[in-house]
Amino acid sequence: MITVNLHDLTGLPATFIKGLHSCNSHFRDAEFLENIREIPAVLSLIKDIDEFCSQNQVIGFHYTRAIPEDLLTQGLQPRSGDQIRQQFLSRWGHKFGPDEIDTIKSAWASYFDKSMRRSRDNVLRFNFTKTALSDGGAEWLLKYYGGEQVYFCLINLPGIDEVLTSIGTPLIVKCELNPSDVSTYIDCPWGSIAVSSFHRRINPEADQVDQDGLLDGGVSPDRLELIIL
């Protein structure tokens, strides 16, 4: 089985790369893939690449600030927000005073209501390019320890936010994923992202297509690589 990196297109067969080059004139003239998507040659590539990726594996990028050894031994595992926050206090609560612990618990209770828990619990989130490193999308994930289930409502609390930036290491978890296991939202996601990445090779000013992909299963240590930032 082939693993395709949709960011740099490694793993994509040469026949697809040749087909993409045949569309260079379209890519040079367009800022958005959407503007040229319906051109038959471009649309055919999107569909064919998407089908190829769907039958193989793709690389997902998970941005986080974490303890590298944890990921290398445990992999990535989906958990509920309550589990994540309880484990955070159990492990790192000694870094906060009693009043700060009360403030943290109160902020969490107010912010993570039923709707928030329903949308965030028990899933892992991935992007499929590294664009978030340059557009600010990964900034807070890399700056604050614990992920959004911990830091999201704490970053404006003096003292508490400083502790969150002192724990862990900013990194990208590069994972091998089965596309059929990932919930996506855009049409022909793998083909669209791959063609968009090539589009940016030809026109660096072009907009990059990417998306959030949700995985409700885990990623074992042997299927991930850590990129320390």
Buried (B, 14 or more C-beta within 10 A) or exposed (E): EEBBBBBEBEBBEEEBEEBBEEBBEBBEEBEEBEBBBEEEEBBEBBBBBBEBBBEBBBBBBBBBBBBEEEBEEEBBEBBEBEBBBEEBBEEBEEBBEEEBBEBBEEBBEEEBEEEBBEEBBBBBBBBBBBBBBEEEBBEBBBBBBBBBBBBBBBEEBEEBBEBBBEBBBBBBBBBBBBBEEBEBEEEBBBBBBBBBBBBBBBBEEBBBBBBBBBBEBEBEEEBBEBEEE
